[in-house]
Amino acid sequence: MFFQDRYLMSNIMYLTIHDFISGVVKFAPNNRIIQLFAQTMCGHLDPASFRYVFIINDFIEQVKWLTVNDIRVFAQVINVNVY
């Protein structure tokens, strides 16, 4: 529906969808984010999992990883078992 709303001419819409899907297929083997996106678009993953990965990624980038304790606290916040 996004492409249909964006492109009023159906032939342009189909060409754009083809280019988009071709790009996903081409770059998915080399990029895990695109792989995750493709799995979500196919219905293999819930869209919430795609958003969760991006939220966790933002948290990881904001933390200054100076000691092992930083990792331990972060893992406890996201409910990962740390031994």
mmCIF file of the N, C-alpha and C atoms, coordinates in Angstrom:
data_MODEL
# 
_entry.id   MODEL 
# 
loop_
_atom_site.group_PDB 
_atom_site.id 
_atom_site.type_symbol 
_atom_site.label_atom_id 
_atom_site.label_alt_id 
_atom_site.label_comp_id 
_atom_site.label_asym_id 
_atom_site.label_entity_id 
_atom_site.label_seq_id 
_atom_site.pdbx_PDB_ins_code 
_atom_site.Cartn_x 
_atom_site.Cartn_y 
_atom_site.Cartn_z 
_atom_site.occupancy 
_atom_site.B_iso_or_equiv 
_atom_site.pdbx_formal_charge 
_atom_site.auth_seq_id 
_atom_site.auth_comp_id 
_atom_site.auth_asym_id 
_atom_site.auth_atom_id 
_atom_site.pdbx_PDB_model_num 
ATOM 1   N N  . MET A 1 1  ? 0.820  -1.192  0.000   1.00 0.00 ? 1  MET A N  1 
ATOM 2   C CA . MET A 1 1  ? 0.000  0.000   0.000   1.00 0.00 ? 1  MET A CA 1 
ATOM 3   C C  . MET A 1 1  ? 0.866  1.258   0.000   1.00 0.00 ? 1  MET A C  1 
ATOM 4   N N  . PHE A 1 2  ? 2.055  1.147   0.644   1.00 0.00 ? 2  PHE A N  1 
ATOM 5   C CA . PHE A 1 2  ? 2.957  2.300   0.654   1.00 0.00 ? 2  PHE A CA 1 
ATOM 6   C C  . PHE A 1 2  ? 3.325  2.709   -0.775  1.00 0.00 ? 2  PHE A C  1 
ATOM 7   N N  . PHE A 1 3  ? 3.715  1.727   -1.578  1.00 0.00 ? 3  PHE A N  1 
ATOM 8   C CA . PHE A 1 3  ? 4.107  2.031   -2.953  1.00 0.00 ? 3  PHE A CA 1 
ATOM 9   C C  . PHE A 1 3  ? 2.915  2.498   -3.778  1.00 0.00 ? 3  PHE A C  1 
ATOM 10  N N  . GLN A 1 4  ? 1.757  1.946   -3.509  1.00 0.00 ? 4  GLN A N  1 
ATOM 11  C CA . GLN A 1 4  ? 0.560  2.345   -4.241  1.00 0.00 ? 4  GLN A CA 1 
ATOM 12  C C  . GLN A 1 4  ? 0.194  3.790   -3.927  1.00 0.00 ? 4  GLN A C  1 
ATOM 13  N N  . ASP A 1 5  ? 0.331  4.190   -2.663  1.00 0.00 ? 5  ASP A N  1 
ATOM 14  C CA . ASP A 1 5  ? 0.039  5.575   -2.291  1.00 0.00 ? 5  ASP A CA 1 
ATOM 15  C C  . ASP A 1 5  ? 1.097  6.536   -2.816  1.00 0.00 ? 5  ASP A C  1 
ATOM 16  N N  . ARG A 1 6  ? 2.324  6.062   -2.873  1.00 0.00 ? 6  ARG A N  1 
ATOM 17  C CA . ARG A 1 6  ? 3.447  6.925   -3.272  1.00 0.00 ? 6  ARG A CA 1 
ATOM 18  C C  . ARG A 1 6  ? 3.495  7.154   -4.784  1.00 0.00 ? 6  ARG A C  1 
ATOM 19  N N  . TYR A 1 7  ? 3.247  6.096   -5.560  1.00 0.00 ? 7  TYR A N  1 
ATOM 20  C CA . TYR A 1 7  ? 3.342  6.185   -7.018  1.00 0.00 ? 7  TYR A CA 1 
ATOM 21  C C  . TYR A 1 7  ? 1.956  5.975   -7.623  1.00 0.00 ? 7  TYR A C  1 
ATOM 22  N N  . LEU A 1 8  ? 1.460  6.971   -8.281  1.00 0.00 ? 8  LEU A N  1 
ATOM 23  C CA . LEU A 1 8  ? 0.100  6.926   -8.799  1.00 0.00 ? 8  LEU A CA 1 
ATOM 24  C C  . LEU A 1 8  ? -0.033 6.056   -10.042 1.00 0.00 ? 8  LEU A C  1 
ATOM 25  N N  . MET A 1 9  ? 1.038  5.946   -10.815 1.00 0.00 ? 9  MET A N  1 
ATOM 26  C CA . MET A 1 9  ? 0.989  5.128   -12.029 1.00 0.00 ? 9  MET A CA 1 
ATOM 27  C C  . MET A 1 9  ? 1.400  3.706   -11.667 1.00 0.00 ? 9  MET A C  1 
ATOM 28  N N  . SER A 1 10 ? 0.543  2.742   -12.049 1.00 0.00 ? 10 SER A N  1 
ATOM 29  C CA . SER A 1 10 ? 0.778  1.360   -11.625 1.00 0.00 ? 10 SER A CA 1 
ATOM 30  C C  . SER A 1 10 ? 2.061  0.770   -12.195 1.00 0.00 ? 10 SER A C  1 
ATOM 31  N N  . ASN A 1 11 ? 2.419  1.117   -13.430 1.00 0.00 ? 11 ASN A N  1 
ATOM 32  C CA . ASN A 1 11 ? 3.644  0.548   -13.999 1.00 0.00 ? 11 ASN A CA 1 
ATOM 33  C C  . ASN A 1 11 ? 4.890  1.045   -13.253 1.00 0.00 ? 11 ASN A C  1 
ATOM 34  N N  . ILE A 1 12 ? 4.883  2.278   -12.832 1.00 0.00 ? 12 ILE A N  1 
ATOM 35  C CA . ILE A 1 12 ? 6.008  2.802   -12.041 1.00 0.00 ? 12 ILE A CA 1 
ATOM 36  C C  . ILE A 1 12 ? 6.018  2.155   -10.663 1.00 0.00 ? 12 ILE A C  1 
ATOM 37  N N  . MET A 1 13 ? 4.849  1.952   -10.089 1.00 0.00 ? 13 MET A N  1 
ATOM 38  C CA . MET A 1 13 ? 4.752  1.301   -8.783  1.00 0.00 ? 13 MET A CA 1 
ATOM 39  C C  . MET A 1 13 ? 5.361  -0.093  -8.846  1.00 0.00 ? 13 MET A C  1 
ATOM 40  N N  . TYR A 1 14 ? 5.030  -0.883  -9.851  1.00 0.00 ? 14 TYR A N  1 
ATOM 41  C CA . TYR A 1 14 ? 5.545  -2.245  -9.957  1.00 0.00 ? 14 TYR A CA 1 
ATOM 42  C C  . TYR A 1 14 ? 7.049  -2.255  -10.213 1.00 0.00 ? 14 TYR A C  1 
ATOM 43  N N  . LEU A 1 15 ? 7.539  -1.326  -11.022 1.00 0.00 ? 15 LEU A N  1 
ATOM 44  C CA . LEU A 1 15 ? 8.990  -1.231  -11.245 1.00 0.00 ? 15 LEU A CA 1 
ATOM 45  C C  . LEU A 1 15 ? 9.729  -0.873  -9.962  1.00 0.00 ? 15 LEU A C  1 
ATOM 46  N N  . THR A 1 16 ? 9.156  0.014   -9.183  1.00 0.00 ? 16 THR A N  1 
ATOM 47  C CA . THR A 1 16 ? 9.772  0.415   -7.915  1.00 0.00 ? 16 THR A CA 1 
ATOM 48  C C  . THR A 1 16 ? 9.771  -0.735  -6.926  1.00 0.00 ? 16 THR A C  1 
ATOM 49  N N  . ILE A 1 17 ? 8.682  -1.454  -6.837  1.00 0.00 ? 17 ILE A N  1 
ATOM 50  C CA . ILE A 1 17 ? 8.619  -2.619  -5.949  1.00 0.00 ? 17 ILE A CA 1 
ATOM 51  C C  . ILE A 1 17 ? 9.650  -3.658  -6.383  1.00 0.00 ? 17 ILE A C  1 
ATOM 52  N N  . HIS A 1 18 ? 9.775  -3.872  -7.676  1.00 0.00 ? 18 HIS A N  1 
ATOM 53  C CA . HIS A 1 18 ? 10.766 -4.821  -8.191  1.00 0.00 ? 18 HIS A CA 1 
ATOM 54  C C  . HIS A 1 18 ? 12.176 -4.393  -7.796  1.00 0.00 ? 18 HIS A C  1 
ATOM 55  N N  . ASP A 1 19 ? 12.496 -3.109  -7.962  1.00 0.00 ? 19 ASP A N  1 
ATOM 56  C CA . ASP A 1 19 ? 13.823 -2.610  -7.590  1.00 0.00 ? 19 ASP A CA 1 
ATOM 57  C C  . ASP A 1 19 ? 14.062 -2.749  -6.090  1.00 0.00 ? 19 ASP A C  1 
ATOM 58  N N  . PHE A 1 20 ? 13.048 -2.459  -5.287  1.00 0.00 ? 20 PHE A N  1 
ATOM 59  C CA . PHE A 1 20 ? 13.176 -2.567  -3.834  1.00 0.00 ? 20 PHE A CA 1 
ATOM 60  C C  . PHE A 1 20 ? 13.452 -4.014  -3.418  1.00 0.00 ? 20 PHE A C  1 
ATOM 61  N N  . ILE A 1 21 ? 12.664 -4.938  -3.929  1.00 0.00 ? 21 ILE A N  1 
ATOM 62  C CA . ILE A 1 21 ? 12.839 -6.350  -3.577  1.00 0.00 ? 21 ILE A CA 1 
ATOM 63  C C  . ILE A 1 21 ? 14.169 -6.880  -4.109  1.00 0.00 ? 21 ILE A C  1 
ATOM 64  N N  . SER A 1 22 ? 14.557 -6.454  -5.297  1.00 0.00 ? 22 SER A N  1 
ATOM 65  C CA . SER A 1 22 ? 15.857 -6.867  -5.842  1.00 0.00 ? 22 SER A CA 1 
ATOM 66  C C  . SER A 1 22 ? 16.999 -6.386  -4.947  1.00 0.00 ? 22 SER A C  1 
ATOM 67  N N  . GLY A 1 23 ? 16.885 -5.177  -4.432  1.00 0.00 ? 23 GLY A N  1 
ATOM 68  C CA . GLY A 1 23 ? 17.901 -4.650  -3.521  1.00 0.00 ? 23 GLY A CA 1 
ATOM 69  C C  . GLY A 1 23 ? 17.973 -5.439  -2.226  1.00 0.00 ? 23 GLY A C  1 
ATOM 70  N N  . VAL A 1 24 ? 16.824 -5.802  -1.693  1.00 0.00 ? 24 VAL A N  1 
ATOM 71  C CA . VAL A 1 24 ? 16.805 -6.610  -0.467  1.00 0.00 ? 24 VAL A CA 1 
ATOM 72  C C  . VAL A 1 24 ? 17.455 -7.963  -0.711  1.00 0.00 ? 24 VAL A C  1 
ATOM 73  N N  . VAL A 1 25 ? 17.118 -8.599  -1.816  1.00 0.00 ? 25 VAL A N  1 
ATOM 74  C CA . VAL A 1 25 ? 17.692 -9.909  -2.145  1.00 0.00 ? 25 VAL A CA 1 
ATOM 75  C C  . VAL A 1 25 ? 19.199 -9.798  -2.356  1.00 0.00 ? 25 VAL A C  1 
ATOM 76  N N  . LYS A 1 26 ? 19.636 -8.743  -3.019  1.00 0.00 ? 26 LYS A N  1 
ATOM 77  C CA . LYS A 1 26 ? 21.063 -8.574  -3.327  1.00 0.00 ? 26 LYS A CA 1 
ATOM 78  C C  . LYS A 1 26 ? 21.894 -8.334  -2.078  1.00 0.00 ? 26 LYS A C  1 
ATOM 79  N N  . PHE A 1 27 ? 21.413 -7.497  -1.171  1.00 0.00 ? 27 PHE A N  1 
ATOM 80  C CA . PHE A 1 27 ? 22.224 -7.091  -0.034  1.00 0.00 ? 27 PHE A CA 1 
ATOM 81  C C  . PHE A 1 27 ? 21.969 -7.889  1.240   1.00 0.00 ? 27 PHE A C  1 
ATOM 82  N N  . ALA A 1 28 ? 20.921 -8.687  1.285   1.00 0.00 ? 28 ALA A N  1 
ATOM 83  C CA . ALA A 1 28 ? 20.605 -9.455  2.490   1.00 0.00 ? 28 ALA A CA 1 
ATOM 84  C C  . ALA A 1 28 ? 21.715 -10.419 2.912   1.00 0.00 ? 28 ALA A C  1 
ATOM 85  N N  . PRO A 1 29 ? 22.376 -11.121 1.999   1.00 0.00 ? 29 PRO A N  1 
ATOM 86  C CA . PRO A 1 29 ? 23.427 -12.042 2.442   1.00 0.00 ? 29 PRO A CA 1 
ATOM 87  C C  . PRO A 1 29 ? 24.601 -11.340 3.140   1.00 0.00 ? 29 PRO A C  1 
ATOM 88  N N  . ASN A 1 30 ? 24.801 -10.063 2.878   1.00 0.00 ? 30 ASN A N  1 
ATOM 89  C CA . ASN A 1 30 ? 25.946 -9.341  3.431   1.00 0.00 ? 30 ASN A CA 1 
ATOM 90  C C  . ASN A 1 30 ? 25.593 -8.415  4.587   1.00 0.00 ? 30 ASN A C  1 
ATOM 91  N N  . ASN A 1 31 ? 24.324 -8.245  4.887   1.00 0.00 ? 31 ASN A N  1 
ATOM 92  C CA . ASN A 1 31 ? 23.915 -7.272  5.885   1.00 0.00 ? 31 ASN A CA 1 
ATOM 93  C C  . ASN A 1 31 ? 22.840 -7.885  6.777   1.00 0.00 ? 31 ASN A C  1 
ATOM 94  N N  . ARG A 1 32 ? 23.141 -8.013  8.046   1.00 0.00 ? 32 ARG A N  1 
ATOM 95  C CA . ARG A 1 32 ? 22.198 -8.662  8.972   1.00 0.00 ? 32 ARG A CA 1 
ATOM 96  C C  . ARG A 1 32 ? 20.941 -7.844  9.216   1.00 0.00 ? 32 ARG A C  1 
ATOM 97  N N  . ILE A 1 33 ? 21.062 -6.531  9.147   1.00 0.00 ? 33 ILE A N  1 
ATOM 98  C CA . ILE A 1 33 ? 19.871 -5.691  9.335   1.00 0.00 ? 33 ILE A CA 1 
ATOM 99  C C  . ILE A 1 33 ? 18.894 -5.919  8.179   1.00 0.00 ? 33 ILE A C  1 
ATOM 100 N N  . ILE A 1 34 ? 19.407 -6.005  6.968   1.00 0.00 ? 34 ILE A N  1 
ATOM 101 C CA . ILE A 1 34 ? 18.533 -6.255  5.818   1.00 0.00 ? 34 ILE A CA 1 
ATOM 102 C C  . ILE A 1 34 ? 17.960 -7.667  5.898   1.00 0.00 ? 34 ILE A C  1 
ATOM 103 N N  . GLN A 1 35 ? 18.751 -8.626  6.388   1.00 0.00 ? 35 GLN A N  1 
ATOM 104 C CA . GLN A 1 35 ? 18.227 -9.980  6.585   1.00 0.00 ? 35 GLN A CA 1 
ATOM 105 C C  . GLN A 1 35 ? 17.058 -9.960  7.565   1.00 0.00 ? 35 GLN A C  1 
ATOM 106 N N  . LEU A 1 36 ? 17.234 -9.252  8.663   1.00 0.00 ? 36 LEU A N  1 
ATOM 107 C CA . LEU A 1 36 ? 16.181 -9.141  9.670   1.00 0.00 ? 36 LEU A CA 1 
ATOM 108 C C  . LEU A 1 36 ? 14.948 -8.462  9.080   1.00 0.00 ? 36 LEU A C  1 
ATOM 109 N N  . PHE A 1 37 ? 15.167 -7.410  8.307   1.00 0.00 ? 37 PHE A N  1 
ATOM 110 C CA . PHE A 1 37 ? 14.066 -6.710  7.654   1.00 0.00 ? 37 PHE A CA 1 
ATOM 111 C C  . PHE A 1 37 ? 13.327 -7.644  6.693   1.00 0.00 ? 37 PHE A C  1 
ATOM 112 N N  . ALA A 1 38 ? 14.077 -8.409  5.905   1.00 0.00 ? 38 ALA A N  1 
ATOM 113 C CA . ALA A 1 38 ? 13.461 -9.333  4.949   1.00 0.00 ? 38 ALA A CA 1 
ATOM 114 C C  . ALA A 1 38 ? 12.651 -10.412 5.663   1.00 0.00 ? 38 ALA A C  1 
ATOM 115 N N  . GLN A 1 39 ? 13.191 -10.945 6.757   1.00 0.00 ? 39 GLN A N  1 
ATOM 116 C CA . GLN A 1 39 ? 12.454 -11.960 7.521   1.00 0.00 ? 39 GLN A CA 1 
ATOM 117 C C  . GLN A 1 39 ? 11.164 -11.372 8.096   1.00 0.00 ? 39 GLN A C  1 
ATOM 118 N N  . THR A 1 40 ? 11.220 -10.120 8.519   1.00 0.00 ? 40 THR A N  1 
ATOM 119 C CA . THR A 1 40 ? 10.029 -9.453  9.047   1.00 0.00 ? 40 THR A CA 1 
ATOM 120 C C  . THR A 1 40 ? 9.006  -9.235  7.931   1.00 0.00 ? 40 THR A C  1 
ATOM 121 N N  . MET A 1 41 ? 9.468  -8.789  6.769   1.00 0.00 ? 41 MET A N  1 
ATOM 122 C CA . MET A 1 41 ? 8.560  -8.543  5.644   1.00 0.00 ? 41 MET A CA 1 
ATOM 123 C C  . MET A 1 41 ? 7.904  -9.833  5.145   1.00 0.00 ? 41 MET A C  1 
ATOM 124 N N  . CYS A 1 42 ? 8.614  -10.953 5.256   1.00 0.00 ? 42 CYS A N  1 
ATOM 125 C CA . CYS A 1 42 ? 8.059  -12.244 4.817   1.00 0.00 ? 42 CYS A CA 1 
ATOM 126 C C  . CYS A 1 42 ? 7.084  -12.830 5.835   1.00 0.00 ? 42 CYS A C  1 
ATOM 127 N N  . GLY A 1 43 ? 7.049  -12.256 7.032   1.00 0.00 ? 43 GLY A N  1 
ATOM 128 C CA . GLY A 1 43 ? 6.165  -12.762 8.065   1.00 0.00 ? 43 GLY A CA 1 
ATOM 129 C C  . GLY A 1 43 ? 6.799  -13.813 8.956   1.00 0.00 ? 43 GLY A C  1 
ATOM 130 N N  . HIS A 1 44 ? 8.099  -14.046 8.807   1.00 0.00 ? 44 HIS A N  1 
ATOM 131 C CA . HIS A 1 44 ? 8.778  -15.036 9.650   1.00 0.00 ? 44 HIS A CA 1 
ATOM 132 C C  . HIS A 1 44 ? 9.078  -14.496 11.043  1.00 0.00 ? 44 HIS A C  1 
ATOM 133 N N  . LEU A 1 45 ? 9.155  -13.182 11.182  1.00 0.00 ? 45 LEU A N  1 
ATOM 134 C CA . LEU A 1 45 ? 9.398  -12.545 12.474  1.00 0.00 ? 45 LEU A CA 1 
ATOM 135 C C  . LEU A 1 45 ? 8.312  -11.508 12.733  1.00 0.00 ? 45 LEU A C  1 
ATOM 136 N N  . ASP A 1 46 ? 8.018  -11.319 13.987  1.00 0.00 ? 46 ASP A N  1 
ATOM 137 C CA . ASP A 1 46 ? 7.077  -10.280 14.371  1.00 0.00 ? 46 ASP A CA 1 
ATOM 138 C C  . ASP A 1 46 ? 7.745  -8.921  14.176  1.00 0.00 ? 46 ASP A C  1 
ATOM 139 N N  . PRO A 1 47 ? 7.041  -7.925  13.667  1.00 0.00 ? 47 PRO A N  1 
ATOM 140 C CA . PRO A 1 47 ? 7.645  -6.599  13.495  1.00 0.00 ? 47 PRO A CA 1 
ATOM 141 C C  . PRO A 1 47 ? 8.193  -6.006  14.787  1.00 0.00 ? 47 PRO A C  1 
ATOM 142 N N  . ALA A 1 48 ? 7.654  -6.406  15.916  1.00 0.00 ? 48 ALA A N  1 
ATOM 143 C CA . ALA A 1 48 ? 8.170  -5.904  17.184  1.00 0.00 ? 48 ALA A CA 1 
ATOM 144 C C  . ALA A 1 48 ? 9.617  -6.345  17.411  1.00 0.00 ? 48 ALA A C  1 
ATOM 145 N N  . SER A 1 49 ? 9.988  -7.516  16.910  1.00 0.00 ? 49 SER A N  1 
ATOM 146 C CA . SER A 1 49 ? 11.366 -7.974  17.081  1.00 0.00 ? 49 SER A CA 1 
ATOM 147 C C  . SER A 1 49 ? 12.327 -7.096  16.283  1.00 0.00 ? 49 SER A C  1 
ATOM 148 N N  . PHE A 1 50 ? 11.898 -6.631  15.120  1.00 0.00 ? 50 PHE A N  1 
ATOM 149 C CA . PHE A 1 50 ? 12.722 -5.727  14.315  1.00 0.00 ? 50 PHE A CA 1 
ATOM 150 C C  . PHE A 1 50 ? 12.965 -4.430  15.076  1.00 0.00 ? 50 PHE A C  1 
ATOM 151 N N  . ARG A 1 51 ? 11.918 -3.903  15.672  1.00 0.00 ? 51 ARG A N  1 
ATOM 152 C CA . ARG A 1 51 ? 12.039 -2.658  16.465  1.00 0.00 ? 51 ARG A CA 1 
ATOM 153 C C  . ARG A 1 51 ? 12.888 -2.888  17.705  1.00 0.00 ? 51 ARG A C  1 
ATOM 154 N N  . TYR A 1 52 ? 12.747 -4.031  18.347  1.00 0.00 ? 52 TYR A N  1 
ATOM 155 C CA . TYR A 1 52 ? 13.521 -4.365  19.548  1.00 0.00 ? 52 TYR A CA 1 
ATOM 156 C C  . TYR A 1 52 ? 15.016 -4.351  19.245  1.00 0.00 ? 52 TYR A C  1 
ATOM 157 N N  . VAL A 1 53 ? 15.408 -4.913  18.123  1.00 0.00 ? 53 VAL A N  1 
ATOM 158 C CA . VAL A 1 53 ? 16.823 -4.937  17.747  1.00 0.00 ? 53 VAL A CA 1 
ATOM 159 C C  . VAL A 1 53 ? 17.361 -3.522  17.600  1.00 0.00 ? 53 VAL A C  1 
ATOM 160 N N  . PHE A 1 54 ? 16.593 -2.637  16.996  1.00 0.00 ? 54 PHE A N  1 
ATOM 161 C CA . PHE A 1 54 ? 17.058 -1.264  16.834  1.00 0.00 ? 54 PHE A CA 1 
ATOM 162 C C  . PHE A 1 54 ? 17.128 -0.519  18.165  1.00 0.00 ? 54 PHE A C  1 
ATOM 163 N N  . ILE A 1 55 ? 16.210 -0.777  19.066  1.00 0.00 ? 55 ILE A N  1 
ATOM 164 C CA . ILE A 1 55 ? 16.259 -0.141  20.383  1.00 0.00 ? 55 ILE A CA 1 
ATOM 165 C C  . ILE A 1 55 ? 17.492 -0.611  21.147  1.00 0.00 ? 55 ILE A C  1 
ATOM 166 N N  . ILE A 1 56 ? 17.747 -1.913  21.148  1.00 0.00 ? 56 ILE A N  1 
ATOM 167 C CA . ILE A 1 56 ? 18.930 -2.450  21.831  1.00 0.00 ? 56 ILE A CA 1 
ATOM 168 C C  . ILE A 1 56 ? 20.201 -1.903  21.192  1.00 0.00 ? 56 ILE A C  1 
ATOM 169 N N  . ASN A 1 57 ? 20.217 -1.814  19.878  1.00 0.00 ? 57 ASN A N  1 
ATOM 170 C CA . ASN A 1 57 ? 21.379 -1.264  19.177  1.00 0.00 ? 57 ASN A CA 1 
ATOM 171 C C  . ASN A 1 57 ? 21.649 0.171   19.604  1.00 0.00 ? 57 ASN A C  1 
ATOM 172 N N  . ASP A 1 58 ? 20.606 0.975   19.755  1.00 0.00 ? 58 ASP A N  1 
ATOM 173 C CA . ASP A 1 58 ? 20.770 2.350   20.227  1.00 0.00 ? 58 ASP A CA 1 
ATOM 174 C C  . ASP A 1 58 ? 21.347 2.377   21.634  1.00 0.00 ? 58 ASP A C  1 
ATOM 175 N N  . PHE A 1 59 ? 20.875 1.487   22.511  1.00 0.00 ? 59 PHE A N  1 
ATOM 176 C CA . PHE A 1 59 ? 21.415 1.421   23.862  1.00 0.00 ? 59 PHE A CA 1 
ATOM 177 C C  . PHE A 1 59 ? 22.890 1.049   23.855  1.00 0.00 ? 59 PHE A C  1 
ATOM 178 N N  . ILE A 1 60 ? 23.258 0.091   23.020  1.00 0.00 ? 60 ILE A N  1 
ATOM 179 C CA . ILE A 1 60 ? 24.649 -0.355  22.953  1.00 0.00 ? 60 ILE A CA 1 
ATOM 180 C C  . ILE A 1 60 ? 25.559 0.783   22.514  1.00 0.00 ? 60 ILE A C  1 
ATOM 181 N N  . GLU A 1 61 ? 25.111 1.582   21.579  1.00 0.00 ? 61 GLU A N  1 
ATOM 182 C CA . GLU A 1 61 ? 25.921 2.693   21.094  1.00 0.00 ? 61 GLU A CA 1 
ATOM 183 C C  . GLU A 1 61 ? 26.058 3.811   22.119  1.00 0.00 ? 61 GLU A C  1 
ATOM 184 N N  . GLN A 1 62 ? 25.109 3.948   23.038  1.00 0.00 ? 62 GLN A N  1 
ATOM 185 C CA . GLN A 1 62 ? 25.147 5.029   24.010  1.00 0.00 ? 62 GLN A CA 1 
ATOM 186 C C  . GLN A 1 62 ? 26.007 4.722   25.232  1.00 0.00 ? 62 GLN A C  1 
ATOM 187 N N  . VAL A 1 63 ? 26.255 3.448   25.506  1.00 0.00 ? 63 VAL A N  1 
ATOM 188 C CA . VAL A 1 63 ? 27.009 3.065   26.696  1.00 0.00 ? 63 VAL A CA 1 
ATOM 189 C C  . VAL A 1 63 ? 28.501 3.156   26.408  1.00 0.00 ? 63 VAL A C  1 
ATOM 190 N N  . LYS A 1 64 ? 29.243 3.664   27.391  1.00 0.00 ? 64 LYS A N  1 
ATOM 191 C CA . LYS A 1 64 ? 30.704 3.661   27.309  1.00 0.00 ? 64 LYS A CA 1 
ATOM 192 C C  . LYS A 1 64 ? 31.186 2.373   27.962  1.00 0.00 ? 64 LYS A C  1 
ATOM 193 N N  . TRP A 1 65 ? 31.694 1.479   27.163  1.00 0.00 ? 65 TRP A N  1 
ATOM 194 C CA . TRP A 1 65 ? 32.098 0.158   27.621  1.00 0.00 ? 65 TRP A CA 1 
ATOM 195 C C  . TRP A 1 65 ? 33.529 0.232   28.163  1.00 0.00 ? 65 TRP A C  1 
ATOM 196 N N  . LEU A 1 66 ? 33.650 0.491   29.471  1.00 0.00 ? 66 LEU A N  1 
ATOM 197 C CA . LEU A 1 66 ? 34.970 0.640   30.077  1.00 0.00 ? 66 LEU A CA 1 
ATOM 198 C C  . LEU A 1 66 ? 35.388 -0.592  30.874  1.00 0.00 ? 66 LEU A C  1 
ATOM 199 N N  . THR A 1 67 ? 34.438 -1.237  31.506  1.00 0.00 ? 67 THR A N  1 
ATOM 200 C CA . THR A 1 67 ? 34.770 -2.393  32.339  1.00 0.00 ? 67 THR A CA 1 
ATOM 201 C C  . THR A 1 67 ? 33.797 -3.532  32.052  1.00 0.00 ? 67 THR A C  1 
ATOM 202 N N  . VAL A 1 68 ? 34.157 -4.696  32.556  1.00 0.00 ? 68 VAL A N  1 
ATOM 203 C CA . VAL A 1 68 ? 33.279 -5.865  32.414  1.00 0.00 ? 68 VAL A CA 1 
ATOM 204 C C  . VAL A 1 68 ? 31.971 -5.626  33.149  1.00 0.00 ? 68 VAL A C  1 
ATOM 205 N N  . ASN A 1 69 ? 32.009 -4.892  34.231  1.00 0.00 ? 69 ASN A N  1 
ATOM 206 C CA . ASN A 1 69 ? 30.795 -4.609  35.000  1.00 0.00 ? 69 ASN A CA 1 
ATOM 207 C C  . ASN A 1 69 ? 29.777 -3.828  34.163  1.00 0.00 ? 69 ASN A C  1 
ATOM 208 N N  . ASP A 1 70 ? 30.254 -2.986  33.243  1.00 0.00 ? 70 ASP A N  1 
ATOM 209 C CA . ASP A 1 70 ? 29.328 -2.270  32.359  1.00 0.00 ? 70 ASP A CA 1 
ATOM 210 C C  . ASP A 1 70 ? 28.507 -3.256  31.535  1.00 0.00 ? 70 ASP A C  1 
ATOM 211 N N  . ILE A 1 71 ? 29.158 -4.287  31.037  1.00 0.00 ? 71 ILE A N  1 
ATOM 212 C CA . ILE A 1 71 ? 28.463 -5.303  30.246  1.00 0.00 ? 71 ILE A CA 1 
ATOM 213 C C  . ILE A 1 71 ? 27.499 -6.083  31.122  1.00 0.00 ? 71 ILE A C  1 
ATOM 214 N N  . ARG A 1 72 ? 27.908 -6.401  32.328  1.00 0.00 ? 72 ARG A N  1 
ATOM 215 C CA . ARG A 1 72 ? 27.061 -7.162  33.240  1.00 0.00 ? 72 ARG A CA 1 
ATOM 216 C C  . ARG A 1 72 ? 25.783 -6.380  33.573  1.00 0.00 ? 72 ARG A C  1 
ATOM 217 N N  . VAL A 1 73 ? 25.922 -5.100  33.873  1.00 0.00 ? 73 VAL A N  1 
ATOM 218 C CA . VAL A 1 73 ? 24.748 -4.279  34.199  1.00 0.00 ? 73 VAL A CA 1 
ATOM 219 C C  . VAL A 1 73 ? 23.835 -4.151  32.984  1.00 0.00 ? 73 VAL A C  1 
ATOM 220 N N  . PHE A 1 74 ? 24.421 -3.941  31.817  1.00 0.00 ? 74 PHE A N  1 
ATOM 221 C CA . PHE A 1 74 ? 23.625 -3.835  30.598  1.00 0.00 ? 74 PHE A CA 1 
ATOM 222 C C  . PHE A 1 74 ? 22.848 -5.123  30.339  1.00 0.00 ? 74 PHE A C  1 
ATOM 223 N N  . ALA A 1 75 ? 23.499 -6.261  30.512  1.00 0.00 ? 75 ALA A N  1 
ATOM 224 C CA . ALA A 1 75 ? 22.848 -7.553  30.296  1.00 0.00 ? 75 ALA A CA 1 
ATOM 225 C C  . ALA A 1 75 ? 21.703 -7.757  31.293  1.00 0.00 ? 75 ALA A C  1 
ATOM 226 N N  . GLN A 1 76 ? 21.874 -7.298  32.516  1.00 0.00 ? 76 GLN A N  1 
ATOM 227 C CA . GLN A 1 76 ? 20.802 -7.424  33.500  1.00 0.00 ? 76 GLN A CA 1 
ATOM 228 C C  . GLN A 1 76 ? 19.611 -6.546  33.128  1.00 0.00 ? 76 GLN A C  1 
ATOM 229 N N  . VAL A 1 77 ? 19.888 -5.381  32.557  1.00 0.00 ? 77 VAL A N  1 
ATOM 230 C CA . VAL A 1 77 ? 18.806 -4.479  32.161  1.00 0.00 ? 77 VAL A CA 1 
ATOM 231 C C  . VAL A 1 77 ? 17.957 -5.096  31.049  1.00 0.00 ? 77 VAL A C  1 
ATOM 232 N N  . ILE A 1 78 ? 18.603 -5.789  30.114  1.00 0.00 ? 78 ILE A N  1 
ATOM 233 C CA . ILE A 1 78 ? 17.843 -6.375  29.007  1.00 0.00 ? 78 ILE A CA 1 
ATOM 234 C C  . ILE A 1 78 ? 17.483 -7.838  29.285  1.00 0.00 ? 78 ILE A C  1 
ATOM 235 N N  . ASN A 1 79 ? 17.655 -8.257  30.530  1.00 0.00 ? 79 ASN A N  1 
ATOM 236 C CA . ASN A 1 79 ? 17.240 -9.576  31.008  1.00 0.00 ? 79 ASN A CA 1 
ATOM 237 C C  . ASN A 1 79 ? 17.988 -10.736 30.336  1.00 0.00 ? 79 ASN A C  1 
ATOM 238 N N  . VAL A 1 80 ? 19.290 -10.605 30.218  1.00 0.00 ? 80 VAL A N  1 
ATOM 239 C CA . VAL A 1 80 ? 20.118 -11.684 29.718  1.00 0.00 ? 80 VAL A CA 1 
ATOM 240 C C  . VAL A 1 80 ? 20.764 -12.361 30.924  1.00 0.00 ? 80 VAL A C  1 
ATOM 241 N N  . ASN A 1 81 ? 20.802 -13.675 30.925  1.00 0.00 ? 81 ASN A N  1 
ATOM 242 C CA . ASN A 1 81 ? 21.426 -14.386 32.038  1.00 0.00 ? 81 ASN A CA 1 
ATOM 243 C C  . ASN A 1 81 ? 22.941 -14.197 31.987  1.00 0.00 ? 81 ASN A C  1 
ATOM 244 N N  . VAL A 1 82 ? 23.495 -13.609 33.041  1.00 0.00 ? 82 VAL A N  1 
ATOM 245 C CA . VAL A 1 82 ? 24.932 -13.388 33.142  1.00 0.00 ? 82 VAL A CA 1 
ATOM 246 C C  . VAL A 1 82 ? 25.441 -14.221 34.292  1.00 0.00 ? 82 VAL A C  1 
ATOM 247 N N  . TYR A 1 83 ? 26.429 -15.039 34.027  1.00 0.00 ? 83 TYR A N  1 
ATOM 248 C CA . TYR A 1 83 ? 26.986 -15.904 35.065  1.00 0.00 ? 83 TYR A CA 1 
ATOM 249 C C  . TYR A 1 83 ? 28.205 -15.279 35.676  1.00 0.00 ? 83 TYR A C  1 
# 
